[in-house]
Amino acid sequence: MSSKEILQVKKNYKSTKALETRKSFWRNQENRINAEEEFCKLLQLTGTEKILDVGCGYGDMLGYIKAKYTKTTLVGIDNSENMIKTARSKYNNIAFEVADVQKLPFKDKTFDVVIAKHMLYHVTNIKKAFKEIHRVLKPEGRLIISLNTLSSKSRANIEKYKQEIEKTSRYKLVQTVTRINTENYPKYYDSQDFKILKEFKNYSYTVMNNAKPLTEYISTFREFFIPTPSENDWKQIIGKIRKKIDIEIKKKGPLEEVRGFGIILFKKNDYQGGK
Ligand SMILES: C[S@@+](CC[C@H](N)C(=O)[O-])C[C@H]1O[C@@H](n2cnc3c(N)ncnc32)[C@H](O)[C@@H]1O
């Protein structure tokens, strides 16, 4: 990922709005599981762990854990100041800090659990992030991550229209799903560092009778294009996409959007030379 692309992604997360819109789109899906609940199920927490959430956004994962396990010690980091500001205002019993997952401001062997929920695909150097997480985990500590699946079924309309914007305009799309996903993640970490304990996948779907929800979702990606389209340009681009989706629905009937995502639970391996 180039430094230009990183800056673009950072712009998208400057405010919580785009993330909130995307999350509310998925919230209404059929066969949807509650990701926070699934993370907790897989982790089987005892309730006294020290947990770090990297790329915590506005803190809902940790908020969920704190409500269930009041004795856990929780820390959330995100490299967006506004995400951290919002997280602090939502949850005053959790510590939040602005930091980068590639350079964590914590001593070696500090945490029992590290969470990286839907965030690794934005990180410049994903291998470095895995190394840093390994460093701050206690011996036998656990890492839990979630990623999108690469399956062509998953996010098919969203990806199709994002690609179409790139093809029909002068803007270049910053890739996310194709970087790290549930299929290729093993190439990003050292197998000496982590052992996989469990893998979980879920597919959910929404059936749409009109273009509004999908158009709203796609409209949150303005900053994922380089250079950032002007407001006017973006309005026109999104207007065209909306018309196309409407025509597609009229011709073929309700449109289905599938979302595939996976959760992977790892255990830290301690080997000679490892921290
Ligand atoms: C898709 S959001 C996911 C937020 C949250 N984990 C959730 O599941 O709702 C990705 C988050 O990762 C953060 N992020 C991106 N790159 C980061 C980095 N290098 N270090 C820390 N946070 C980062 C973004 O600011 C954003 O809040």
PDBQT file of the ligand as one rigid body, heavy atoms in Angstrom, charges set to zero:
ROOT
HETATM    1  C1  LIG A 301     -13.400  -1.165   9.272  1.00  0.00    +0.000 C 
HETATM    2  S1  LIG A 301     -12.951  -0.243  10.701  1.00  0.00    +0.000 S 
HETATM    3  C2  LIG A 301     -13.245  -1.443  11.971  1.00  0.00    +0.000 C 
HETATM    4  C3  LIG A 301     -13.444  -0.838  13.328  1.00  0.00    +0.000 C 
HETATM    5  C4  LIG A 301     -13.773  -1.826  14.438  1.00  0.00    +0.000 C 
HETATM    6  N1  LIG A 301     -12.724  -2.776  14.675  1.00  0.00    +0.000 N 
HETATM    7  C5  LIG A 301     -15.061  -2.536  14.142  1.00  0.00    +0.000 C 
HETATM    8  O1  LIG A 301     -15.061  -3.732  13.865  1.00  0.00    +0.000 OA
HETATM    9  O2  LIG A 301     -16.088  -1.842  14.150  1.00  0.00    +0.000 OA
HETATM   10  C6  LIG A 301     -11.161  -0.173  10.627  1.00  0.00    +0.000 C 
HETATM   11  C7  LIG A 301     -10.551   0.676  11.736  1.00  0.00    +0.000 C 
HETATM   12  O3  LIG A 301      -9.138   0.476  11.716  1.00  0.00    +0.000 OA
HETATM   13  C8  LIG A 301      -8.504   1.730  11.960  1.00  0.00    +0.000 C 
HETATM   14  N2  LIG A 301      -7.117   1.636  11.434  1.00  0.00    +0.000 N 
HETATM   15  C9  LIG A 301      -6.710   1.581  10.142  1.00  0.00    +0.000 A 
HETATM   16  N3  LIG A 301      -5.370   1.460  10.065  1.00  0.00    +0.000 NA
HETATM   17  C10 LIG A 301      -4.908   1.414  11.337  1.00  0.00    +0.000 A 
HETATM   18  C11 LIG A 301      -3.604   1.293  11.915  1.00  0.00    +0.000 A 
HETATM   19  N4  LIG A 301      -2.514   1.191  11.154  1.00  0.00    +0.000 N 
HETATM   20  N5  LIG A 301      -3.487   1.286  13.257  1.00  0.00    +0.000 NA
HETATM   21  C12 LIG A 301      -4.590   1.400  14.044  1.00  0.00    +0.000 A 
HETATM   22  N6  LIG A 301      -5.868   1.527  13.565  1.00  0.00    +0.000 NA
HETATM   23  C13 LIG A 301      -6.019   1.529  12.218  1.00  0.00    +0.000 A 
HETATM   24  C14 LIG A 301      -9.405   2.742  11.268  1.00  0.00    +0.000 C 
HETATM   25  O4  LIG A 301      -9.218   4.053  11.743  1.00  0.00    +0.000 OA
HETATM   26  C15 LIG A 301     -10.786   2.175  11.585  1.00  0.00    +0.000 C 
HETATM   27  O5  LIG A 301     -11.313   2.690  12.770  1.00  0.00    +0.000 OA
ENDROOT
TORSDOF 0
